[in-house]
Amino acid sequence: MANSLKIKRIYEEPAPDDGTRILVDRLWPRGVKKERAALDGWWKVVAPSPELRKWFAHDPEKFEEFRVLYTAELDENPEAAKYREKINSMLKGGNVTLLYGAKDPEHNHAIVLAEWLMH
């Protein structure tokens, strides 16, 4: 079975099939102790800009426009391209789980980031 890129709220318990666990938020999630997070990395550089994050404010009505704007930010960020290469290399060794703090599992930046990384 092929390894996969998954997304998961950081507030969920770590699981063995998570594989490599990477936080993809710019800010540390409230109430999460570093030990409990069981992180293998924290990729702040691929998170949405503070301005975009504040504009979106996790409003489902804005999600499609957010997807376009955030994808453009990633495309214009030379650092982000390095993470696309990194994720492909990491997937050769097992599953990778992108962790986020947002409450909405259907309208968050980790969904957009996972799509962008695998494109």
ChimeraX commands (.cxc) that place a marker at each C-alpha (Angstrom):
marker #1 position 0.00,0.00,0.00 radius 0.5
marker #1 position 1.34,3.43,-0.94 radius 0.5
marker #1 position 2.20,6.01,1.67 radius 0.5
marker #1 position -0.16,8.95,1.95 radius 0.5
marker #1 position -0.29,12.62,2.82 radius 0.5
marker #1 position -2.99,13.20,5.41 radius 0.5
marker #1 position -4.32,16.17,7.32 radius 0.5
marker #1 position -5.49,16.16,10.91 radius 0.5
marker #1 position -6.35,18.59,13.70 radius 0.5
marker #1 position -3.47,18.88,16.14 radius 0.5
marker #1 position -6.00,18.45,18.95 radius 0.5
marker #1 position -6.62,14.82,17.91 radius 0.5
marker #1 position -4.48,12.16,19.56 radius 0.5
marker #1 position -1.32,11.14,17.70 radius 0.5
marker #1 position -1.71,7.76,16.00 radius 0.5
marker #1 position 0.91,5.27,14.75 radius 0.5
marker #1 position -0.30,5.60,11.14 radius 0.5
marker #1 position 0.25,9.39,11.21 radius 0.5
marker #1 position 3.85,8.78,10.26 radius 0.5
marker #1 position 5.80,12.03,10.15 radius 0.5
marker #1 position 3.79,14.77,11.92 radius 0.5
marker #1 position 4.24,18.36,10.70 radius 0.5
marker #1 position 2.51,21.44,12.08 radius 0.5
marker #1 position 1.63,23.79,9.21 radius 0.5
marker #1 position 0.23,26.74,11.21 radius 0.5
marker #1 position 2.15,29.98,11.57 radius 0.5
marker #1 position 1.08,30.30,15.22 radius 0.5
marker #1 position 1.37,27.63,17.92 radius 0.5
marker #1 position -2.11,26.18,18.65 radius 0.5
marker #1 position -3.61,27.20,22.00 radius 0.5
marker #1 position -3.55,24.68,24.79 radius 0.5
marker #1 position -1.26,22.18,23.04 radius 0.5
marker #1 position 1.85,21.11,24.93 radius 0.5
marker #1 position 4.88,20.51,22.74 radius 0.5
marker #1 position 5.38,16.99,24.14 radius 0.5
marker #1 position 1.77,15.98,23.40 radius 0.5
marker #1 position 1.96,17.37,19.86 radius 0.5
marker #1 position 4.59,14.73,18.99 radius 0.5
marker #1 position 5.87,16.85,16.09 radius 0.5
marker #1 position 8.59,15.99,13.63 radius 0.5
marker #1 position 8.55,19.49,12.15 radius 0.5
marker #1 position 6.90,22.90,12.13 radius 0.5
marker #1 position 6.62,24.47,8.68 radius 0.5
marker #1 position 5.63,28.07,9.43 radius 0.5
marker #1 position 6.90,29.28,6.05 radius 0.5
marker #1 position 4.15,27.47,4.13 radius 0.5
marker #1 position 1.30,28.80,6.29 radius 0.5
marker #1 position -0.91,31.59,4.93 radius 0.5
marker #1 position 0.37,35.13,5.47 radius 0.5
marker #1 position -1.01,36.86,8.58 radius 0.5
marker #1 position -3.00,39.22,6.35 radius 0.5
marker #1 position -4.61,36.39,4.39 radius 0.5
marker #1 position -5.32,34.37,7.54 radius 0.5
marker #1 position -7.03,37.35,9.19 radius 0.5
marker #1 position -9.04,38.15,6.05 radius 0.5
marker #1 position -10.25,34.54,5.70 radius 0.5
marker #1 position -11.10,34.23,9.42 radius 0.5
marker #1 position -12.22,30.62,8.72 radius 0.5
marker #1 position -15.37,31.86,6.99 radius 0.5
marker #1 position -16.70,29.02,4.78 radius 0.5
marker #1 position -18.22,31.63,2.44 radius 0.5
marker #1 position -14.70,32.89,1.65 radius 0.5
marker #1 position -13.07,29.47,1.27 radius 0.5
marker #1 position -12.97,29.25,-2.53 radius 0.5
marker #1 position -11.46,32.75,-2.81 radius 0.5
marker #1 position -9.08,31.89,0.04 radius 0.5
marker #1 position -8.00,28.76,-1.89 radius 0.5
marker #1 position -7.10,30.88,-4.94 radius 0.5
marker #1 position -5.27,33.55,-2.89 radius 0.5
marker #1 position -3.39,31.06,-0.72 radius 0.5
marker #1 position -2.34,28.97,-3.74 radius 0.5
marker #1 position -1.01,32.17,-5.34 radius 0.5
marker #1 position 0.96,32.92,-2.15 radius 0.5
marker #1 position 2.48,29.45,-2.25 radius 0.5
marker #1 position 3.31,29.74,-5.97 radius 0.5
marker #1 position 5.08,33.07,-5.36 radius 0.5
marker #1 position 7.03,31.83,-2.32 radius 0.5
marker #1 position 10.41,30.39,-3.40 radius 0.5
marker #1 position 10.80,28.75,0.03 radius 0.5
marker #1 position 7.54,26.83,-0.41 radius 0.5
marker #1 position 8.86,25.01,-3.49 radius 0.5
marker #1 position 11.51,23.39,-1.29 radius 0.5
marker #1 position 8.77,21.91,0.88 radius 0.5
marker #1 position 7.08,20.36,-2.15 radius 0.5
marker #1 position 10.33,18.50,-2.87 radius 0.5
marker #1 position 10.71,17.64,0.81 radius 0.5
marker #1 position 7.21,16.15,1.09 radius 0.5
marker #1 position 7.76,13.87,-1.90 radius 0.5
marker #1 position 10.98,12.61,-0.36 radius 0.5
marker #1 position 9.32,12.10,3.05 radius 0.5
marker #1 position 6.46,10.11,1.51 radius 0.5
marker #1 position 8.98,7.56,0.24 radius 0.5
marker #1 position 9.67,6.70,3.89 radius 0.5
marker #1 position 6.09,6.51,5.19 radius 0.5
marker #1 position 2.92,8.47,5.77 radius 0.5
marker #1 position 3.06,12.21,6.42 radius 0.5
marker #1 position 0.38,14.07,8.39 radius 0.5
marker #1 position -0.06,17.84,8.14 radius 0.5
marker #1 position -1.41,19.19,11.42 radius 0.5
marker #1 position -3.54,22.31,11.79 radius 0.5
marker #1 position -5.39,24.01,14.63 radius 0.5
marker #1 position -8.54,25.29,12.88 radius 0.5
marker #1 position -11.88,23.94,14.09 radius 0.5
marker #1 position -13.42,23.40,10.63 radius 0.5
marker #1 position -12.16,20.17,9.01 radius 0.5
marker #1 position -13.60,21.13,5.61 radius 0.5
marker #1 position -12.51,24.78,5.28 radius 0.5
marker #1 position -8.91,25.22,6.38 radius 0.5
marker #1 position -5.54,26.01,4.89 radius 0.5
marker #1 position -4.12,22.50,5.42 radius 0.5
marker #1 position -6.52,21.17,2.75 radius 0.5
marker #1 position -5.25,23.73,0.24 radius 0.5
marker #1 position -1.63,23.15,1.25 radius 0.5
marker #1 position -1.93,19.36,0.85 radius 0.5
marker #1 position -3.39,19.83,-2.65 radius 0.5
marker #1 position -0.62,22.27,-3.55 radius 0.5
marker #1 position 2.15,20.04,-2.20 radius 0.5
marker #1 position 0.93,17.05,-4.23 radius 0.5
marker #1 position 0.38,19.03,-7.45 radius 0.5
marker link #1:1,2 radius 0.2
marker link #1:2,3 radius 0.2
marker link #1:3,4 radius 0.2
marker link #1:4,5 radius 0.2
marker link #1:5,6 radius 0.2
marker link #1:6,7 radius 0.2
marker link #1:7,8 radius 0.2
marker link #1:8,9 radius 0.2
marker link #1:9,10 radius 0.2
marker link #1:10,11 radius 0.2
marker link #1:11,12 radius 0.2
marker link #1:12,13 radius 0.2
marker link #1:13,14 radius 0.2
marker link #1:14,15 radius 0.2
marker link #1:15,16 radius 0.2
marker link #1:16,17 radius 0.2
marker link #1:17,18 radius 0.2
marker link #1:18,19 radius 0.2
marker link #1:19,20 radius 0.2
marker link #1:20,21 radius 0.2
marker link #1:21,22 radius 0.2
marker link #1:22,23 radius 0.2
marker link #1:23,24 radius 0.2
marker link #1:24,25 radius 0.2
marker link #1:25,26 radius 0.2
marker link #1:26,27 radius 0.2
marker link #1:27,28 radius 0.2
marker link #1:28,29 radius 0.2
marker link #1:29,30 radius 0.2
marker link #1:30,31 radius 0.2
marker link #1:31,32 radius 0.2
marker link #1:32,33 radius 0.2
marker link #1:33,34 radius 0.2
marker link #1:34,35 radius 0.2
marker link #1:35,36 radius 0.2
marker link #1:36,37 radius 0.2
marker link #1:37,38 radius 0.2
marker link #1:38,39 radius 0.2
marker link #1:39,40 radius 0.2
marker link #1:40,41 radius 0.2
marker link #1:41,42 radius 0.2
marker link #1:42,43 radius 0.2
marker link #1:43,44 radius 0.2
marker link #1:44,45 radius 0.2
marker link #1:45,46 radius 0.2
marker link #1:46,47 radius 0.2
marker link #1:47,48 radius 0.2
marker link #1:48,49 radius 0.2
marker link #1:49,50 radius 0.2
marker link #1:50,51 radius 0.2
marker link #1:51,52 radius 0.2
marker link #1:52,53 radius 0.2
marker link #1:53,54 radius 0.2
marker link #1:54,55 radius 0.2
marker link #1:55,56 radius 0.2
marker link #1:56,57 radius 0.2
marker link #1:57,58 radius 0.2
marker link #1:58,59 radius 0.2
marker link #1:59,60 radius 0.2
marker link #1:60,61 radius 0.2
marker link #1:61,62 radius 0.2
marker link #1:62,63 radius 0.2
marker link #1:63,64 radius 0.2
marker link #1:64,65 radius 0.2
marker link #1:65,66 radius 0.2
marker link #1:66,67 radius 0.2
marker link #1:67,68 radius 0.2
marker link #1:68,69 radius 0.2
marker link #1:69,70 radius 0.2
marker link #1:70,71 radius 0.2
marker link #1:71,72 radius 0.2
marker link #1:72,73 radius 0.2
marker link #1:73,74 radius 0.2
marker link #1:74,75 radius 0.2
marker link #1:75,76 radius 0.2
marker link #1:76,77 radius 0.2
marker link #1:77,78 radius 0.2
marker link #1:78,79 radius 0.2
marker link #1:79,80 radius 0.2
marker link #1:80,81 radius 0.2
marker link #1:81,82 radius 0.2
marker link #1:82,83 radius 0.2
marker link #1:83,84 radius 0.2
marker link #1:84,85 radius 0.2
marker link #1:85,86 radius 0.2
marker link #1:86,87 radius 0.2
marker link #1:87,88 radius 0.2
marker link #1:88,89 radius 0.2
marker link #1:89,90 radius 0.2
marker link #1:90,91 radius 0.2
marker link #1:91,92 radius 0.2
marker link #1:92,93 radius 0.2
marker link #1:93,94 radius 0.2
marker link #1:94,95 radius 0.2
marker link #1:95,96 radius 0.2
marker link #1:96,97 radius 0.2
marker link #1:97,98 radius 0.2
marker link #1:98,99 radius 0.2
marker link #1:99,100 radius 0.2
marker link #1:100,101 radius 0.2
marker link #1:101,102 radius 0.2
marker link #1:102,103 radius 0.2
marker link #1:103,104 radius 0.2
marker link #1:104,105 radius 0.2
marker link #1:105,106 radius 0.2
marker link #1:106,107 radius 0.2
marker link #1:107,108 radius 0.2
marker link #1:108,109 radius 0.2
marker link #1:109,110 radius 0.2
marker link #1:110,111 radius 0.2
marker link #1:111,112 radius 0.2
marker link #1:112,113 radius 0.2
marker link #1:113,114 radius 0.2
marker link #1:114,115 radius 0.2
marker link #1:115,116 radius 0.2
marker link #1:116,117 radius 0.2
marker link #1:117,118 radius 0.2
marker link #1:118,119 radius 0.2
view
